[in-house]
Amino acid sequence: MSHIRGVILEGYSNAGKTSVLKALKLLQAQDEASERSLIVLSEHYSQVLNNVHGEFIRLNRNEHLQLLKERVSMLRQLNEWATYLGPDASRGSRGLFFILERFHLNHRAAFPTESLYEIESLENDLLDLGAKCVLLTVSSEKVEQRMQSRTPQEWTNKTEEEIKMSADEFRQTQSELRKLFSLSVLPGIEINTDNKDWNVYANKIMDLFR
């Protein structure tokens, strides 16, 4: 018997991952029947590019795979412990709910020409742990507005050409993530976040488990 389930939030920067993550945490806290054991790992625990003592360090493929495997192993061990304790417990008392940010799709996007065997194996492990994938997206015509609305001070001195280049990168990466999302073995949905209705999106995500 599995005592665990969870969601993986994927999407480009500014697509709304952090806001949806916060809304999911609040929703879980308000639901008396939900799992009291909530494991939340932001992108800082799973991404390829990391700020290490003020210096940006990019993990290579093997290093990033190992990092993801360690995170999945942790979840598996927690589920095995819950199983060891026996079935006579409610979801609230013994169940585990996890939220991961930037995980398997991030890896696929970062290493597009490498063998898929290991990342597909990892996705199957996540599937066994009850994982669903949610790809958060922004409409193409809303990309520039979304980028500038979050940190307007960063865009004040940028030229129109610089803004256009950043927006084009957003659209290109988002298109690639859509393709990778369709190739992944994990079930899930794409959610357009143009309206910034974070609580609505959180409820829609939890509907995947009902």
C-alpha positions as CSV (number, residue, x, y, z in Angstrom):
1,M,0.0,0.0,0.0
2,S,1.3,3.4,-0.9
3,H,0.9,6.2,1.7
4,I,2.4,8.9,-0.5
5,R,1.3,11.2,-3.4
6,G,2.4,14.5,-4.7
7,V,2.8,17.1,-7.4
8,I,5.8,18.4,-9.4
9,L,5.5,22.0,-10.5
10,E,7.3,22.7,-13.8
11,G,7.5,25.9,-15.9
12,Y,9.8,28.7,-16.9
13,S,10.8,31.5,-14.5
14,N,7.8,33.8,-13.8
15,A,5.3,31.2,-14.8
16,G,3.9,31.1,-11.2
17,K,5.5,28.1,-9.6
18,T,6.3,29.8,-6.3
19,S,2.8,31.3,-6.0
20,V,1.1,28.0,-6.8
21,L,3.4,26.2,-4.4
22,K,2.3,28.7,-1.6
23,A,-1.4,28.2,-2.5
24,L,-1.0,24.4,-2.4
25,K,0.6,24.6,1.1
26,L,-2.3,26.8,2.3
27,L,-4.9,24.5,0.8
28,Q,-3.3,21.4,2.5
29,A,-3.2,23.2,5.8
30,Q,-6.9,24.1,5.6
31,D,-8.1,20.6,4.7
32,E,-8.5,18.6,7.9
33,A,-8.6,15.3,5.9
34,S,-5.3,16.0,4.1
35,E,-1.9,14.6,5.0
36,R,-0.3,16.3,8.0
37,S,3.1,15.3,6.7
38,L,3.9,17.7,3.9
39,I,7.3,17.6,2.2
40,V,8.0,20.7,0.1
41,L,11.2,21.1,-1.9
42,S,11.7,24.3,-3.8
43,E,13.8,24.5,-7.0
44,H,16.9,25.2,-4.8
45,Y,16.9,21.5,-4.0
46,S,16.6,20.2,-7.5
47,Q,17.7,22.6,-10.2
48,V,20.7,22.4,-12.5
49,L,22.0,25.9,-11.9
50,N,22.8,26.8,-8.3
51,N,24.1,29.9,-6.4
52,V,26.9,28.4,-4.3
53,H,28.5,31.0,-2.0
54,G,27.7,33.8,-4.5
55,E,28.9,31.9,-7.5
56,F,26.6,30.2,-10.1
57,I,27.5,26.6,-10.5
58,R,25.9,24.4,-13.2
59,L,25.7,20.7,-12.5
60,N,26.5,18.3,-15.3
61,R,24.1,15.6,-16.3
62,N,25.4,12.9,-14.0
63,E,25.6,15.3,-11.0
64,H,22.0,16.4,-11.6
65,L,20.7,12.9,-12.0
66,Q,22.3,11.9,-8.8
67,L,20.7,14.9,-7.0
68,L,17.3,14.0,-8.3
69,K,17.8,10.3,-7.4
70,E,18.6,11.3,-3.9
71,R,15.5,13.3,-3.6
72,V,13.3,10.5,-4.9
73,S,15.1,8.0,-2.6
74,M,14.2,10.2,0.4
75,L,10.5,10.1,-0.6
76,R,10.6,6.3,-1.2
77,Q,12.2,5.7,2.2
78,L,9.5,7.8,4.0
79,N,6.8,5.8,2.2
80,E,8.5,2.5,3.1
81,W,8.5,3.6,6.8
82,A,4.8,4.4,6.6
83,T,4.1,1.0,5.0
84,Y,6.2,-0.7,7.7
85,L,4.0,0.9,10.4
86,G,1.0,-0.8,8.9
87,P,-2.3,0.0,7.1
88,D,-4.4,1.0,10.1
89,A,-4.2,4.7,9.9
90,S,-5.9,7.6,8.2
91,R,-4.4,9.6,5.3
92,G,-4.2,12.5,7.6
93,S,-2.2,10.8,10.3
94,R,0.2,8.7,8.2
95,G,-0.1,9.9,4.7
96,L,2.6,11.9,2.9
97,F,2.1,14.7,0.4
98,F,5.1,16.2,-1.5
99,I,5.5,19.2,-3.7
100,L,8.6,19.4,-5.9
101,E,9.6,22.4,-8.0
102,R,11.6,22.2,-11.2
103,F,12.5,18.5,-11.4
104,H,12.4,16.0,-14.2
105,L,11.3,18.3,-17.0
106,N,14.0,20.7,-16.0
107,H,16.5,17.9,-16.4
108,R,15.2,16.9,-19.8
109,A,15.4,20.5,-21.0
110,A,18.9,21.0,-19.7
111,F,20.3,17.8,-21.3
112,P,18.2,17.3,-24.5
113,T,20.8,15.2,-26.4
114,E,21.6,12.8,-23.6
115,S,20.2,9.3,-23.1
116,L,16.7,9.2,-21.7
117,Y,17.0,5.9,-20.0
118,E,17.8,7.1,-16.5
119,I,15.4,10.1,-16.4
120,E,12.6,7.8,-17.7
121,S,13.5,5.4,-14.9
122,L,13.3,8.2,-12.4
123,E,9.9,9.3,-13.8
124,N,8.7,5.7,-13.3
125,D,9.9,5.8,-9.7
126,L,7.9,9.1,-9.2
127,L,4.9,7.5,-10.8
128,D,5.1,4.7,-8.2
129,L,5.1,7.4,-5.6
130,G,1.8,8.9,-6.8
131,A,3.4,11.9,-8.5
132,K,1.5,14.2,-10.9
133,C,3.1,16.8,-13.1
134,V,1.8,20.3,-13.6
135,L,3.2,22.5,-16.3
136,L,2.5,26.2,-15.6
137,T,2.5,28.4,-18.7
138,V,1.8,32.0,-19.8
139,S,0.2,33.0,-23.0
140,S,2.6,34.1,-25.6
141,E,1.2,37.7,-25.8
142,K,1.4,38.0,-22.0
143,V,5.0,37.0,-21.6
144,E,6.6,40.5,-21.6
145,Q,4.0,41.8,-19.2
146,R,4.5,38.9,-16.8
147,M,8.3,39.2,-16.8
148,Q,8.3,42.9,-16.1
149,S,5.5,42.8,-13.5
150,R,7.4,40.6,-11.1
151,T,10.6,42.6,-10.8
152,P,9.9,45.9,-12.6
153,Q,13.1,47.6,-11.3
154,E,15.2,45.1,-13.2
155,W,13.7,46.1,-16.5
156,T,13.8,49.9,-16.2
157,N,17.1,50.4,-18.0
158,K,16.8,47.5,-20.5
159,T,16.3,48.3,-24.2
160,E,13.4,47.1,-26.2
161,E,15.7,44.7,-28.0
162,E,16.9,43.2,-24.6
163,I,13.3,42.8,-23.5
164,K,12.3,41.1,-26.8
165,M,15.3,38.7,-26.5
166,S,14.3,37.7,-23.0
167,A,10.7,37.3,-24.0
168,D,11.7,35.1,-27.0
169,E,13.8,32.9,-24.7
170,F,10.8,32.5,-22.4
171,R,8.5,31.5,-25.3
172,Q,11.1,29.1,-26.8
173,T,11.8,27.4,-23.5
174,Q,8.1,27.1,-22.7
175,S,7.5,25.5,-26.1
176,E,10.3,23.0,-25.4
177,L,8.8,22.2,-21.9
178,R,5.4,21.6,-23.5
179,K,7.0,19.0,-25.8
180,L,8.9,17.4,-23.0
181,F,5.8,17.3,-20.8
182,S,4.0,15.3,-23.6
183,L,6.9,12.8,-23.7
184,S,7.1,12.2,-19.9
185,V,5.5,9.1,-18.4
186,L,4.0,11.1,-15.6
187,P,0.3,12.1,-15.8
188,G,-0.6,15.7,-15.3
189,I,-2.0,18.9,-16.8
190,E,-0.9,22.2,-18.2
191,I,-2.3,25.3,-16.4
192,N,-2.3,28.8,-18.0
193,T,-1.5,31.3,-15.2
194,D,-2.4,34.5,-17.1
195,N,-5.1,35.4,-14.5
196,K,-2.9,34.8,-11.5
197,D,-5.7,32.9,-9.7
198,W,-3.3,30.9,-7.6
199,N,-6.0,29.4,-5.3
200,V,-8.1,28.3,-8.3
201,Y,-5.0,26.7,-9.8
202,A,-4.2,24.9,-6.5
203,N,-7.7,23.5,-6.3
204,K,-7.5,22.4,-9.9
205,I,-4.3,20.5,-9.1
206,M,-5.8,18.8,-6.1
207,D,-8.7,17.7,-8.3
208,L,-6.1,15.4,-10.0
209,F,-6.1,13.3,-6.9
210,R,-9.8,13.0,-6.5
